[in-house]
């Protein structure tokens, strides 16, 4: 006998239909109403789930900063979803979130690696005694 779900699904047919209505609406008031009533909470839960499930935490940011940044980015991409392609909005939004977070982490890592200070490298090199340093003492007479 399959295990009964203990949590309520946060994204379903109602949200998929709301995305289509949101995209078809030309009224900003109607879009805000649809977003706040049907999409806001599920998108918040989706972003939180993706960050935690894939451990996509950003260095130098706490969870709330990463969550807010990712949610804001996702909201700017809602209008790019094309329902005529017969894909689920849930999959599209999830992919957008995951790729954005992975790209941000890669960018942060590259920036960190570029900004390694001279003092850090210098002290590390000085601590390694196996690197021989020799000075040539032979003189060359050019007369």
C-alpha angles and dihedrals in degrees: 000000000000119000113258116241113250097191128066114242111252097200125045145131091305091060093044090054091045091056090054092047090047092053094045095049118098095188116091091206091054091047091051091049093049092045095048095043101042113011112031099074096040091050091050090052092045094054092046091050094049093049092050099038095051095031091235097166119156121226113244093022129090120225094265093053092050091045094049093045093050094045091050091050091049092051090056089055099049092093091057092064112108113204091189090073090072094236125131118256087220091061093043094050093044091052091048091052095047095047092046092052094045091048092049092050091049091049091049091049093050091049091049092049091049093052099054104140125240091236091058092051095041094053091047092052092046091053091059107087096179092079106094118213117199132180121207110237099180113112122216116212112210098189 
